[in-house]
Amino acid sequence: MRQAKTGDTVKVHYTGRLSDGSVFDTSENREPLEFTLGGGRLIAGFDEAVVGMSADESKIVVLTADKAYGPYNQEMVMVVDRTRMPSDVNPEVGQNFQIPGPNGNTLFVTVKDVSDATVSFDANHPLAGKDLTFDIQLVEIA
């Protein structure tokens, strides 16, 4: 039976869970996720888990943070003086923003804390520092 290898386009169904069992993402009730193995579109550990699987095969894989979204980096939390923000913006904890980064790229940030004087923004991926468990079913190798 043919096994998926780097360069193959595959379709998978998946469910991603945190260590407490809560689901953070799933393809359930959607079309399967289609991607090219080794194409750099997905986290490394997920890509690696699919390599060697055959169509209709299922597996459960646990990815440590370093194979998922990386470690949580405290240096990616920035505190901004509220006077530097537009007066019509009223940030709330959990709210997402796009802000200009130091080298001209766009940073996607989440409001971590709000006070009268400052706003803390977190540019870490929401799943950074977390170990992830994936139930993966390889649907098709194209």
N, CA, C and O atoms as CSV, one atom per row, in Angstrom:
chain,resi,resn,atom,element,x,y,z
A,1,MET,N,N,0.852,-1.180,0.000
A,1,MET,CA,C,0.000,0.000,0.000
A,1,MET,C,C,0.899,1.245,0.000
A,1,MET,O,O,1.906,1.291,0.707
A,2,ARG,N,N,0.535,2.221,-0.776
A,2,ARG,CA,C,1.325,3.448,-0.923
A,2,ARG,C,C,1.337,4.251,0.380
A,2,ARG,O,O,0.312,4.409,1.044
A,3,GLN,N,N,2.515,4.748,0.723
A,3,GLN,CA,C,2.668,5.569,1.917
A,3,GLN,C,C,2.974,7.010,1.508
A,3,GLN,O,O,3.662,7.260,0.519
A,4,ALA,N,N,2.447,7.945,2.291
A,4,ALA,CA,C,2.662,9.368,2.017
A,4,ALA,C,C,4.131,9.719,2.232
A,4,ALA,O,O,4.760,9.268,3.189
A,5,LYS,N,N,4.663,10.531,1.322
A,5,LYS,CA,C,6.051,10.966,1.430
A,5,LYS,C,C,6.137,12.459,1.140
A,5,LYS,O,O,5.212,13.051,0.583
A,6,THR,N,N,7.255,13.055,1.523
A,6,THR,CA,C,7.484,14.477,1.289
A,6,THR,C,C,7.270,14.786,-0.197
A,6,THR,O,O,7.770,14.075,-1.069
A,7,GLY,N,N,6.527,15.846,-0.465
A,7,GLY,CA,C,6.201,16.244,-1.833
A,7,GLY,C,C,4.815,15.815,-2.274
A,7,GLY,O,O,4.265,16.373,-3.224
A,8,ASP,N,N,4.237,14.820,-1.590
A,8,ASP,CA,C,2.879,14.370,-1.916
A,8,ASP,C,C,1.860,15.392,-1.432
A,8,ASP,O,O,2.044,16.029,-0.395
A,9,THR,N,N,0.791,15.538,-2.195
A,9,THR,CA,C,-0.356,16.308,-1.734
A,9,THR,C,C,-1.311,15.320,-1.073
A,9,THR,O,O,-1.664,14.296,-1.659
A,10,VAL,N,N,-1.720,15.634,0.141
A,10,VAL,CA,C,-2.562,14.727,0.914
A,10,VAL,C,C,-3.803,15.456,1.420
A,10,VAL,O,O,-3.858,16.685,1.463
A,11,LYS,N,N,-4.792,14.655,1.801
A,11,LYS,CA,C,-5.982,15.171,2.466
A,11,LYS,C,C,-6.122,14.408,3.775
A,11,LYS,O,O,-6.050,13.180,3.808
A,12,VAL,N,N,-6.326,15.164,4.858
A,12,VAL,CA,C,-6.471,14.541,6.174
A,12,VAL,C,C,-7.657,15.143,6.914
A,12,VAL,O,O,-8.015,16.306,6.728
A,13,HIS,N,N,-8.247,14.313,7.753
A,13,HIS,CA,C,-9.165,14.805,8.773
A,13,HIS,C,C,-8.375,14.792,10.068
A,13,HIS,O,O,-7.529,13.921,10.273
A,14,TYR,N,N,-8.645,15.749,10.941
A,14,TYR,CA,C,-7.872,15.852,12.182
A,14,TYR,C,C,-8.725,16.477,13.268
A,14,TYR,O,O,-9.704,17.174,13.001
A,15,THR,N,N,-8.325,16.208,14.494
A,15,THR,CA,C,-8.837,16.915,15.663
A,15,THR,C,C,-7.630,17.220,16.535
A,15,THR,O,O,-6.856,16.323,16.869
A,16,GLY,N,N,-7.469,18.487,16.904
A,16,GLY,CA,C,-6.373,18.916,17.766
A,16,GLY,C,C,-6.881,19.183,19.167
A,16,GLY,O,O,-7.887,19.866,19.359
A,17,ARG,N,N,-6.165,18.630,20.156
A,17,ARG,CA,C,-6.563,18.785,21.559
A,17,ARG,C,C,-5.389,19.309,22.384
A,17,ARG,O,O,-4.224,19.034,22.096
A,18,LEU,N,N,-5.737,20.068,23.414
A,18,LEU,CA,C,-4.749,20.493,24.402
A,18,LEU,C,C,-4.560,19.372,25.418
A,18,LEU,O,O,-5.304,18.391,25.398
A,19,SER,N,N,-3.579,19.503,26.303
A,19,SER,CA,C,-3.296,18.443,27.276
A,19,SER,C,C,-4.455,18.196,28.229
A,19,SER,O,O,-4.535,17.123,28.828
A,20,ASP,N,N,-5.367,19.175,28.387
A,20,ASP,CA,C,-6.545,18.960,29.244
A,20,ASP,C,C,-7.698,18.286,28.500
A,20,ASP,O,O,-8.766,18.061,29.069
A,21,GLY,N,N,-7.470,17.964,27.210
A,21,GLY,CA,C,-8.491,17.280,26.409
A,21,GLY,C,C,-9.395,18.198,25.621
A,21,GLY,O,O,-10.167,17.724,24.787
A,22,SER,N,N,-9.327,19.502,25.857
A,22,SER,CA,C,-10.196,20.420,25.123
A,22,SER,C,C,-9.746,20.531,23.664
A,22,SER,O,O,-8.552,20.560,23.369
A,23,VAL,N,N,-10.726,20.591,22.761
A,23,VAL,CA,C,-10.469,20.664,21.318
A,23,VAL,C,C,-10.209,22.118,20.937
A,23,VAL,O,O,-11.007,23.000,21.255
A,24,PHE,N,N,-9.081,22.367,20.250
A,24,PHE,CA,C,-8.789,23.717,19.782
A,24,PHE,C,C,-9.040,23.868,18.289
A,24,PHE,O,O,-9.174,24.988,17.798
A,25,ASP,N,N,-9.106,22.747,17.553
A,25,ASP,CA,C,-9.401,22.810,16.119
A,25,ASP,C,C,-9.748,21.414,15.637
A,25,ASP,O,O,-9.252,20.419,16.165
A,26,THR,N,N,-10.609,21.352,14.625
A,26,THR,CA,C,-10.984,20.073,14.026
A,26,THR,C,C,-11.486,20.294,12.611
A,26,THR,O,O,-11.981,21.368,12.270
A,27,SER,N,N,-11.349,19.258,11.794
A,27,SER,CA,C,-11.919,19.302,10.441
A,27,SER,C,C,-13.263,18.593,10.403
A,27,SER,O,O,-13.862,18.455,9.337
A,28,GLU,N,N,-13.743,18.140,11.564
A,28,GLU,CA,C,-15.034,17.470,11.651
A,28,GLU,C,C,-16.112,18.373,11.061
A,28,GLU,O,O,-16.141,19.573,11.333
A,29,ASN,N,N,-16.982,17.803,10.265
A,29,ASN,CA,C,-18.070,18.521,9.581
A,29,ASN,C,C,-17.565,19.535,8.559
A,29,ASN,O,O,-18.288,20.460,8.188
A,30,ARG,N,N,-16.326,19.364,8.105
A,30,ARG,CA,C,-15.757,20.191,7.037
A,30,ARG,C,C,-15.057,19.273,6.042
A,30,ARG,O,O,-14.913,18.070,6.263
A,31,GLU,N,N,-14.633,19.875,4.954
A,31,GLU,CA,C,-13.813,19.140,3.999
A,31,GLU,C,C,-12.480,18.806,4.663
A,31,GLU,O,O,-12.027,19.544,5.539
A,32,PRO,N,N,-11.844,17.705,4.259
A,32,PRO,CA,C,-10.530,17.409,4.840
A,32,PRO,C,C,-9.521,18.497,4.477
A,32,PRO,O,O,-9.663,19.187,3.468
A,33,LEU,N,N,-8.514,18.631,5.310
A,33,LEU,CA,C,-7.438,19.588,5.079
A,33,LEU,C,C,-6.534,19.029,3.988
A,33,LEU,O,O,-6.075,17.891,4.083
A,34,GLU,N,N,-6.276,19.826,2.952
A,34,GLU,CA,C,-5.398,19.413,1.854
A,34,GLU,C,C,-4.121,20.237,1.916
A,34,GLU,O,O,-4.170,21.459,2.055
A,35,PHE,N,N,-2.980,19.568,1.813
A,35,PHE,CA,C,-1.695,20.263,1.845
A,35,PHE,C,C,-0.612,19.379,1.235
A,35,PHE,O,O,-0.807,18.177,1.054
A,36,THR,N,N,0.515,19.979,0.924
A,36,THR,CA,C,1.665,19.260,0.392
A,36,THR,C,C,2.644,18.980,1.517
A,36,THR,O,O,3.084,19.900,2.207
A,37,LEU,N,N,2.984,17.721,1.701
A,37,LEU,CA,C,3.922,17.340,2.753
A,37,LEU,C,C,5.282,17.985,2.494
A,37,LEU,O,O,5.829,17.887,1.396
A,38,GLY,N,N,5.810,18.638,3.507
A,38,GLY,CA,C,7.096,19.308,3.382
A,38,GLY,C,C,6.992,20.692,2.776
A,38,GLY,O,O,8.010,21.340,2.535
A,39,GLY,N,N,5.767,21.159,2.523
A,39,GLY,CA,C,5.559,22.458,1.890
A,39,GLY,C,C,5.690,23.637,2.841
A,39,GLY,O,O,5.670,24.786,2.401
A,40,GLY,N,N,5.824,23.373,4.140
A,40,GLY,CA,C,6.012,24.434,5.113
A,40,GLY,C,C,4.738,25.152,5.509
A,40,GLY,O,O,4.796,26.173,6.195
A,41,ARG,N,N,3.596,24.647,5.096
A,41,ARG,CA,C,2.326,25.310,5.408
A,41,ARG,C,C,1.825,24.977,6.810
A,41,ARG,O,O,1.100,25.764,7.419
A,42,LEU,N,N,2.212,23.815,7.316
A,42,LEU,CA,C,1.732,23.362,8.624
A,42,LEU,C,C,2.883,23.266,9.613
A,42,LEU,O,O,4.050,23.320,9.227
A,43,ILE,N,N,2.546,23.124,10.891
A,43,ILE,CA,C,3.587,22.951,11.895
A,43,ILE,C,C,4.377,21.675,11.581
A,43,ILE,O,O,3.828,20.692,11.084
A,44,ALA,N,N,5.652,21.716,11.878
A,44,ALA,CA,C,6.569,20.639,11.504
A,44,ALA,C,C,6.119,19.277,12.011
A,44,ALA,O,O,6.140,18.305,11.256
A,45,GLY,N,N,5.716,19.188,13.257
A,45,GLY,CA,C,5.344,17.905,13.832
A,45,GLY,C,C,4.138,17.268,13.177
A,45,GLY,O,O,4.060,16.044,13.073
A,46,PHE,N,N,3.191,18.087,12.731
A,46,PHE,CA,C,2.006,17.562,12.059
A,46,PHE,C,C,2.420,16.959,10.722
A,46,PHE,O,O,2.042,15.837,10.386
A,47,ASP,N,N,3.200,17.720,9.972
A,47,ASP,CA,C,3.724,17.274,8.680
A,47,ASP,C,C,4.463,15.940,8.845
A,47,ASP,O,O,4.217,14.988,8.105
A,48,GLU,N,N,5.372,15.887,9.827
A,48,GLU,CA,C,6.166,14.682,10.072
A,48,GLU,C,C,5.287,13.492,10.437
A,48,GLU,O,O,5.600,12.358,10.073
A,49,ALA,N,N,4.200,13.735,11.146
A,49,ALA,CA,C,3.312,12.651,11.579
A,49,ALA,C,C,2.607,11.984,10.408
A,49,ALA,O,O,2.318,10.788,10.456
A,50,VAL,N,N,2.328,12.747,9.354
A,50,VAL,CA,C,1.597,12.203,8.210
A,50,VAL,C,C,2.520,11.397,7.291
A,50,VAL,O,O,2.075,10.456,6.633
A,51,VAL,N,N,3.807,11.765,7.245
A,51,VAL,CA,C,4.764,11.027,6.408
A,51,VAL,C,C,4.780,9.565,6.849
A,51,VAL,O,O,4.920,9.262,8.034
A,52,GLY,N,N,4.637,8.669,5.883
A,52,GLY,CA,C,4.643,7.232,6.160
A,52,GLY,C,C,3.272,6.632,6.373
A,52,GLY,O,O,3.133,5.411,6.441
A,53,MET,N,N,2.241,7.485,6.481
A,53,MET,CA,C,0.885,6.960,6.636
A,53,MET,C,C,0.339,6.506,5.285
A,53,MET,O,O,0.763,7.001,4.240
A,54,SER,N,N,-0.601,5.565,5.310
A,54,SER,CA,C,-1.301,5.097,4.117
A,54,SER,C,C,-2.728,5.624,4.141
A,54,SER,O,O,-3.250,5.969,5.202
A,55,ALA,N,N,-3.361,5.686,2.966
A,55,ALA,CA,C,-4.747,6.145,2.878
A,55,ALA,C,C,-5.619,5.310,3.805
A,55,ALA,O,O,-5.460,4.092,3.896
A,56,ASP,N,N,-6.533,5.970,4.484
A,56,ASP,CA,C,-7.475,5.389,5.448
A,56,ASP,C,C,-6.826,5.010,6.773
A,56,ASP,O,O,-7.503,4.469,7.647
A,57,GLU,N,N,-5.535,5.278,6.947
A,57,GLU,CA,C,-4.871,5.011,8.222
A,57,GLU,C,C,-5.152,6.154,9.189
A,57,GLU,O,O,-5.246,7.312,8.780
A,58,SER,N,N,-5.285,5.830,10.464
A,58,SER,CA,C,-5.487,6.826,11.517
A,58,SER,C,C,-4.408,6.663,12.565
A,58,SER,O,O,-3.889,5.567,12.772
A,59,LYS,N,N,-4.074,7.758,13.226
A,59,LYS,CA,C,-3.118,7.700,14.330
A,59,LYS,C,C,-3.353,8.863,15.262
A,59,LYS,O,O,-3.979,9.861,14.903
A,60,ILE,N,N,-2.840,8.715,16.463
A,60,ILE,CA,C,-2.836,9.790,17.449
A,60,ILE,C,C,-1.384,10.148,17.686
A,60,ILE,O,O,-0.553,9.273,17.928
A,61,VAL,N,N,-1.077,11.433,17.617
A,61,VAL,CA,C,0.295,11.886,17.813
A,61,VAL,C,C,0.309,13.035,18.817
A,61,VAL,O,O,-0.532,13.933,18.766
A,62,VAL,N,N,1.271,12.992,19.725
A,62,VAL,CA,C,1.448,14.071,20.699
A,62,VAL,C,C,2.671,14.870,20.274
A,62,VAL,O,O,3.766,14.324,20.137
A,63,LEU,N,N,2.474,16.169,20.067
A,63,LEU,CA,C,3.562,17.055,19.663
A,63,LEU,C,C,3.951,17.940,20.835
A,63,LEU,O,O,3.109,18.634,21.403
A,64,THR,N,N,5.213,17.913,21.190
A,64,THR,CA,C,5.691,18.842,22.205
A,64,THR,C,C,5.721,20.235,21.587
A,64,THR,O,O,5.717,20.380,20.365
A,65,ALA,N,N,5.751,21.243,22.426
A,65,ALA,CA,C,5.693,22.631,21.951
A,65,ALA,C,C,6.745,22.925,20.888
A,65,ALA,O,O,6.476,23.675,19.950
A,66,ASP,N,N,7.941,22.345,21.020
A,66,ASP,CA,C,9.000,22.633,20.040
A,66,ASP,C,C,8.685,22.084,18.656
A,66,ASP,O,O,9.243,22.568,17.671
A,67,LYS,N,N,7.803,21.086,18.549
A,67,LYS,CA,C,7.391,20.542,17.250
A,67,LYS,C,C,6.056,21.136,16.800
A,67,LYS,O,O,5.558,20.822,15.719
A,68,ALA,N,N,5.490,21.995,17.641
A,68,ALA,CA,C,4.206,22.618,17.323
A,68,ALA,C,C,4.437,24.111,17.043
A,68,ALA,O,O,4.978,24.464,15.995
A,69,TYR,N,N,4.038,24.975,17.959
A,69,TYR,CA,C,4.155,26.421,17.740
A,69,TYR,C,C,5.311,27.052,18.488
A,69,TYR,O,O,5.400,28.275,18.585
A,70,GLY,N,N,6.206,26.212,19.023
A,70,GLY,CA,C,7.392,26.711,19.690
A,70,GLY,C,C,7.127,27.089,21.133
A,70,GLY,O,O,5.988,27.064,21.599
A,71,PRO,N,N,8.198,27.442,21.837
A,71,PRO,CA,C,8.057,27.824,23.241
A,71,PRO,C,C,7.402,29.202,23.365
A,71,PRO,O,O,7.443,30.011,22.438
A,72,TYR,N,N,6.810,29.446,24.506
A,72,TYR,CA,C,6.258,30.767,24.784
A,72,TYR,C,C,7.425,31.709,25.033
A,72,TYR,O,O,8.296,31.411,25.851
A,73,ASN,N,N,7.456,32.845,24.338
A,73,ASN,CA,C,8.563,33.789,24.421
A,73,ASN,C,C,8.085,35.078,25.085
A,73,ASN,O,O,7.344,35.854,24.482
A,74,GLN,N,N,8.505,35.300,26.314
A,74,GLN,CA,C,8.093,36.497,27.066
A,74,GLN,C,C,8.522,37.780,26.358
A,74,GLN,O,O,7.893,38.823,26.536
A,75,GLU,N,N,9.587,37.714,25.557
A,75,GLU,CA,C,10.055,38.892,24.821
A,75,GLU,C,C,9.073,39.336,23.736
A,75,GLU,O,O,9.201,40.433,23.192
A,76,MET,N,N,8.097,38.486,23.422
A,76,MET,CA,C,7.093,38.847,22.416
A,76,MET,C,C,5.869,39.511,23.042
A,76,MET,O,O,4.868,39.746,22.365
A,77,VAL,N,N,5.953,39.811,24.333
A,77,VAL,CA,C,4.905,40.566,25.009
A,77,VAL,C,C,5.405,42.000,25.114
A,77,VAL,O,O,6.483,42.250,25.652
A,78,MET,N,N,4.625,42.935,24.602
A,78,MET,CA,C,5.041,44.335,24.624
A,78,MET,C,C,4.008,45.177,25.344
A,78,MET,O,O,2.805,44.957,25.203
A,79,VAL,N,N,4.477,46.130,26.106
A,79,VAL,CA,C,3.619,47.045,26.843
A,79,VAL,C,C,3.688,48.395,26.128
A,79,VAL,O,O,4.767,48.948,25.913
A,80,VAL,N,N,2.515,48.910,25.766
A,80,VAL,CA,C,2.424,50.157,25.002
A,80,VAL,C,C,1.689,51.201,25.836
A,80,VAL,O,O,0.645,50.926,26.427
A,81,ASP,N,N,2.248,52.385,25.869
A,81,ASP,CA,C,1.603,53.509,26.554
A,81,ASP,C,C,0.309,53.840,25.803
A,81,ASP,O,O,0.321,53.956,24.578
A,82,ARG,N,N,-0.792,53.989,26.519
A,82,ARG,CA,C,-2.088,54.254,25.867
A,82,ARG,C,C,-2.089,55.544,25.063
A,82,ARG,O,O,-2.883,55.689,24.133
A,83,THR,N,N,-1.211,56.485,25.404
A,83,THR,CA,C,-1.158,57.737,24.640
A,83,THR,C,C,-0.648,57.501,23.221
A,83,THR,O,O,-0.833,58.354,22.353
A,84,ARG,N,N,-0.008,56.357,22.970
A,84,ARG,CA,C,0.492,56.024,21.629
A,84,ARG,C,C,-0.579,55.353,20.771
A,84,ARG,O,O,-0.347,55.074,19.594
A,85,MET,N,N,-1.743,55.094,21.350
A,85,MET,CA,C,-2.816,54.421,20.621
A,85,MET,C,C,-3.854,55.440,20.164
A,85,MET,O,O,-4.053,56.464,20.817
A,86,PRO,N,N,-4.519,55.157,19.033
A,86,PRO,CA,C,-5.593,56.052,18.592
A,86,PRO,C,C,-6.663,56.198,19.677
A,86,PRO,O,O,-7.003,55.227,20.353
A,87,SER,N,N,-7.182,57.398,19.838
A,87,SER,CA,C,-8.138,57.670,20.914
A,87,SER,C,C,-9.455,56.904,20.743
A,87,SER,O,O,-10.166,56.676,21.722
A,88,ASP,N,N,-9.781,56.509,19.517
A,88,ASP,CA,C,-11.043,55.793,19.281
A,88,ASP,C,C,-10.913,54.276,19.480
A,88,ASP,O,O,-11.884,53.544,19.287
A,89,VAL,N,N,-9.728,53.804,19.861
A,89,VAL,CA,C,-9.523,52.374,20.102
A,89,VAL,C,C,-9.596,52.108,21.599
A,89,VAL,O,O,-8.857,52.694,22.390
A,90,ASN,N,N,-10.511,51.204,21.971
A,90,ASN,CA,C,-10.685,50.814,23.372
A,90,ASN,C,C,-10.401,49.320,23.495
A,90,ASN,O,O,-11.323,48.507,23.442
A,91,PRO,N,N,-9.133,48.958,23.657
A,91,PRO,CA,C,-8.787,47.536,23.669
A,91,PRO,C,C,-9.350,46.807,24.886
A,91,PRO,O,O,-9.474,47.370,25.974
A,92,GLU,N,N,-9.687,45.537,24.665
A,92,GLU,CA,C,-10.183,44.664,25.724
A,92,GLU,C,C,-9.350,43.394,25.726
A,92,GLU,O,O,-8.894,42.943,24.675
A,93,VAL,N,N,-9.152,42.818,26.902
A,93,VAL,CA,C,-8.385,41.583,27.022
A,93,VAL,C,C,-8.987,40.521,26.095
A,93,VAL,O,O,-10.199,40.307,26.075
A,94,GLY,N,N,-8.114,39.864,25.331
A,94,GLY,CA,C,-8.542,38.832,24.389
A,94,GLY,C,C,-8.760,39.337,22.983
A,94,GLY,O,O,-8.848,38.539,22.050
A,95,GLN,N,N,-8.849,40.634,22.808
A,95,GLN,CA,C,-9.072,41.221,21.493
A,95,GLN,C,C,-7.807,41.069,20.638
A,95,GLN,O,O,-6.691,41.137,21.154
A,96,ASN,N,N,-7.990,40.865,19.331
A,96,ASN,CA,C,-6.866,40.702,18.409
A,96,ASN,C,C,-6.680,41.950,17.570
A,96,ASN,O,O,-7.645,42.609,17.181
A,97,PHE,N,N,-5.419,42.264,17.296
A,97,PHE,CA,C,-5.058,43.412,16.465
A,97,PHE,C,C,-3.932,43.023,15.522
A,97,PHE,O,O,-3.198,42.065,15.762
A,98,GLN,N,N,-3.813,43.788,14.445
A,98,GLN,CA,C,-2.650,43.735,13.573
A,98,GLN,C,C,-1.919,45.049,13.767
A,98,GLN,O,O,-2.504,46.124,13.642
A,99,ILE,N,N,-0.611,44.950,14.079
A,99,ILE,CA,C,0.163,46.161,14.300
A,99,ILE,C,C,1.454,46.074,13.498
A,99,ILE,O,O,1.925,44.977,13.200
A,100,PRO,N,N,2.031,47.222,13.145
A,100,PRO,CA,C,3.298,47.178,12.405
A,100,PRO,C,C,4.427,46.672,13.299
A,100,PRO,O,O,4.577,47.113,14.439
A,101,GLY,N,N,5.216,45.746,12.769
A,101,GLY,CA,C,6.344,45.188,13.506
A,101,GLY,C,C,7.596,46.028,13.323
A,101,GLY,O,O,7.607,46.965,12.525
A,102,PRO,N,N,8.646,45.697,14.055
A,102,PRO,CA,C,9.869,46.493,14.034
A,102,PRO,C,C,10.581,46.497,12.674
A,102,PRO,O,O,11.272,47.462,12.348
A,103,ASN,N,N,10.423,45.442,11.886
A,103,ASN,CA,C,11.097,45.407,10.590
A,103,ASN,C,C,10.118,45.523,9.423
A,103,ASN,O,O,10.380,45.013,8.334
A,104,GLY,N,N,8.988,46.196,9.656
A,104,GLY,CA,C,8.040,46.486,8.589
A,104,GLY,C,C,6.988,45.420,8.342
A,104,GLY,O,O,6.046,45.649,7.584
A,105,ASN,N,N,7.133,44.252,8.972
A,105,ASN,CA,C,6.121,43.215,8.787
A,105,ASN,C,C,4.942,43.462,9.732
A,105,ASN,O,O,5.042,44.248,10.674
A,106,THR,N,N,3.847,42.792,9.471
A,106,THR,CA,C,2.658,42.932,10.304
A,106,THR,C,C,2.692,41.880,11.409
A,106,THR,O,O,2.928,40.701,11.144
A,107,LEU,N,N,2.458,42.307,12.638
A,107,LEU,CA,C,2.366,41.395,13.773
A,107,LEU,C,C,0.898,41.199,14.138
A,107,LEU,O,O,0.125,42.155,14.186
A,108,PHE,N,N,0.532,39.962,14.392
A,108,PHE,CA,C,-0.798,39.647,14.885
A,108,PHE,C,C,-0.664,39.491,16.389
A,108,PHE,O,O,0.078,38.632,16.865
A,109,VAL,N,N,-1.371,40.310,17.130
A,109,VAL,CA,C,-1.220,40.342,18.583
A,109,VAL,C,C,-2.571,40.184,19.267
A,109,VAL,O,O,-3.623,40.456,18.687
A,110,THR,N,N,-2.509,39.741,20.504
A,110,THR,CA,C,-3.688,39.611,21.347
A,110,THR,C,C,-3.485,40.486,22.568
A,110,THR,O,O,-2.399,40.510,23.148
A,111,VAL,N,N,-4.532,41.210,22.963
A,111,VAL,CA,C,-4.459,42.046,24.153
A,111,VAL,C,C,-4.409,41.125,25.367
A,111,VAL,O,O,-5.295,40.297,25.580
A,112,LYS,N,N,-3.351,41.290,26.156
A,112,LYS,CA,C,-3.133,40.444,27.325
A,112,LYS,C,C,-3.581,41.134,28.615
A,112,LYS,O,O,-4.083,40.486,29.534
A,113,ASP,N,N,-3.391,42.471,28.671
A,113,ASP,CA,C,-3.735,43.216,29.879
A,113,ASP,C,C,-4.006,44.665,29.490
A,113,ASP,O,O,-3.390,45.192,28.564
A,114,VAL,N,N,-4.930,45.302,30.202
A,114,VAL,CA,C,-5.282,46.705,29.947
A,114,VAL,C,C,-5.327,47.437,31.284
A,114,VAL,O,O,-5.929,46.964,32.248
A,115,SER,N,N,-4.676,48.603,31.323
A,115,SER,CA,C,-4.777,49.478,32.497
A,115,SER,C,C,-5.086,50.880,31.994
A,115,SER,O,O,-5.170,51.105,30.787
A,116,ASP,N,N,-5.251,51.806,32.900
A,116,ASP,CA,C,-5.504,53.189,32.490
A,116,ASP,C,C,-4.331,53.768,31.713
A,116,ASP,O,O,-4.522,54.628,30.853
A,117,ALA,N,N,-3.111,53.304,32.008
A,117,ALA,CA,C,-1.908,53.884,31.408
A,117,ALA,C,C,-1.328,53.069,30.263
A,117,ALA,O,O,-0.714,53.634,29.358
A,118,THR,N,N,-1.512,51.735,30.283
A,118,THR,CA,C,-0.842,50.889,29.292
A,118,THR,C,C,-1.748,49.781,28.768
A,118,THR,O,O,-2.793,49.468,29.339
A,119,VAL,N,N,-1.298,49.199,27.653
A,119,VAL,CA,C,-1.928,48.002,27.088
A,119,VAL,C,C,-0.806,47.013,26.796
A,119,VAL,O,O,0.196,47.371,26.178
A,120,SER,N,N,-0.974,45.771,27.241
A,120,SER,CA,C,-0.002,44.718,26.953
A,120,SER,C,C,-0.500,43.893,25.780
A,120,SER,O,O,-1.625,43.393,25.781
A,121,PHE,N,N,0.362,43.761,24.777
A,121,PHE,CA,C,0.063,42.963,23.592
A,121,PHE,C,C,0.965,41.740,23.572
A,121,PHE,O,O,2.153,41.837,23.881
A,122,ASP,N,N,0.408,40.590,23.210
A,122,ASP,CA,C,1.153,39.342,23.132
A,122,ASP,C,C,1.207,38.902,21.676
A,122,ASP,O,O,0.173,38.629,21.067
A,123,ALA,N,N,2.426,38.834,21.112
A,123,ALA,CA,C,2.608,38.431,19.714
A,123,ALA,C,C,2.902,36.935,19.580
A,123,ALA,O,O,3.118,36.453,18.469
A,124,ASN,N,N,2.913,36.197,20.688
A,124,ASN,CA,C,3.075,34.747,20.610
A,124,ASN,C,C,1.842,34.132,19.958
A,124,ASN,O,O,0.735,34.651,20.106
A,125,HIS,N,N,2.028,33.030,19.240
A,125,HIS,CA,C,0.881,32.284,18.736
A,125,HIS,C,C,0.082,31.822,19.956
A,125,HIS,O,O,0.681,31.469,20.971
A,126,PRO,N,N,-1.246,31.815,19.889
A,126,PRO,CA,C,-2.051,31.394,21.056
A,126,PRO,C,C,-1.711,29.991,21.578
A,126,PRO,O,O,-1.968,29.687,22.743
A,127,LEU,N,N,-1.137,29.140,20.727
A,127,LEU,CA,C,-0.787,27.785,21.160
A,127,LEU,C,C,0.702,27.627,21.466
A,127,LEU,O,O,1.166,26.511,21.699
A,128,ALA,N,N,1.454,28.726,21.468
A,128,ALA,CA,C,2.882,28.661,21.799
A,128,ALA,C,C,3.059,28.145,23.221
A,128,ALA,O,O,2.312,28.513,24.128
A,129,GLY,N,N,4.051,27.294,23.401
A,129,GLY,CA,C,4.354,26.752,24.723
A,129,GLY,C,C,3.475,25.597,25.142
A,129,GLY,O,O,3.606,25.098,26.260
A,130,LYS,N,N,2.581,25.158,24.271
A,130,LYS,CA,C,1.647,24.088,24.624
A,130,LYS,C,C,1.971,22.811,23.848
A,130,LYS,O,O,2.305,22.861,22.664
A,131,ASP,N,N,1.868,21.665,24.531
A,131,ASP,CA,C,1.940,20.378,23.868
A,131,ASP,C,C,0.562,20.093,23.279
A,131,ASP,O,O,-0.460,20.369,23.908
A,132,LEU,N,N,0.543,19.539,22.065
A,132,LEU,CA,C,-0.712,19.320,21.347
A,132,LEU,C,C,-0.865,17.854,20.974
A,132,LEU,O,O,0.107,17.186,20.624
A,133,THR,N,N,-2.098,17.360,21.052
A,133,THR,CA,C,-2.408,15.999,20.625
A,133,THR,C,C,-3.314,16.084,19.399
A,133,THR,O,O,-4.313,16.803,19.400
A,134,PHE,N,N,-2.950,15.340,18.354
A,134,PHE,CA,C,-3.753,15.313,17.140
A,134,PHE,C,C,-4.222,13.900,16.849
A,134,PHE,O,O,-3.436,12.953,16.884
A,135,ASP,N,N,-5.519,13.766,16.560
A,135,ASP,CA,C,-6.067,12.552,15.961
A,135,ASP,C,C,-6.033,12.830,14.465
A,135,ASP,O,O,-6.660,13.782,14.001
A,136,ILE,N,N,-5.310,12.013,13.704
A,136,ILE,CA,C,-5.149,12.251,12.274
A,136,ILE,C,C,-5.644,11.029,11.505
A,136,ILE,O,O,-5.314,9.890,11.837
A,137,GLN,N,N,-6.445,11.292,10.469
A,137,GLN,CA,C,-6.852,10.226,9.543
A,137,GLN,C,C,-6.445,10.673,8.153
A,137,GLN,O,O,-6.907,11.707,7.672
A,138,LEU,N,N,-5.578,9.898,7.498
A,138,LEU,CA,C,-5.181,10.199,6.127
A,138,LEU,C,C,-6.281,9.734,5.200
A,138,LEU,O,O,-6.537,8.534,5.090
A,139,VAL,N,N,-6.933,10.666,4.532
A,139,VAL,CA,C,-8.066,10.362,3.657
A,139,VAL,C,C,-7.588,9.986,2.267
A,139,VAL,O,O,-8.101,9.048,1.657
A,140,GLU,N,N,-6.588,10.732,1.762
A,140,GLU,CA,C,-6.190,10.539,0.367
A,140,GLU,C,C,-4.757,11.019,0.159
A,140,GLU,O,O,-4.319,12.011,0.740
A,141,ILE,N,N,-4.036,10.271,-0.700
A,141,ILE,CA,C,-2.747,10.716,-1.201
A,141,ILE,C,C,-2.959,11.017,-2.678
A,141,ILE,O,O,-3.310,10.126,-3.452
A,142,ALA,N,N,-2.745,12.275,-3.074
A,142,ALA,CA,C,-3.008,12.633,-4.478
A,142,ALA,C,C,-1.835,12.291,-5.362
A,142,ALA,O,O,-1.884,12.524,-6.570
